[in-house]
Amino acid sequence: MSADDFVAHIARAGGDTDAAEWVRRHLLEWTVAPGFTPHPNDDLHHLFGIDEEERDEDLVLALFEQLGLPAPTTELVARFGPVDTPLRVARLVRFARNGWNTHDPHHAD
């Protein structure tokens, strides 16, 4: 999947485009298979081997810092739900930018 298609898919599904671009770049750095590209609904643990601690520290917290957003609390992430795919990471950023509004029409999968 091309970078443009990846970002467009995430945007249509209610994710943040800055987050989508950032996550895709970082997943490509973690990918060891030549020619493999991430997709928005790829499972971060099963497909990329990113465990929960790595996801929280190396992906989510680093992304929030890069975007100048305050780190999400455990309670807010629990309210949001699983952050297990690139799409869900990008939606978490959109959720944060919307003031943690759970009534965001793009929140649900």
C-alpha positions, 0 to 999 in steps of 0.5 A: 500500500502506498503512503498516500493510500495508507494516509487516505484510508486512515483519514476516511476512517477518522484518523489523524493524517499527521499520526498516520504519516508518522506511524507508517514511517516508523513501522517501515523502519521496524519492517525487515521484509523487503517490499512489505508495507504496513496497512491501516488495520495491521495488528501491531503485535502480531504482525510487527512484534510490537509488545504493549510496552514498546507500543506505549513508549516507543510508538504512542508516547513518542508520537504524542511528543512529536505532535506536541500533545500531552501524553494520554493518561491510562484512564483516557486510553482505557476509555478510548479502547485498544490501540492495536493497529495503525488506524487505532493509533491515528484515531487516538491522536484524533481523539486527543485533538478533539479534547478526548471527546468520546462522541467523535463520530469516527471513534468506533471501529 
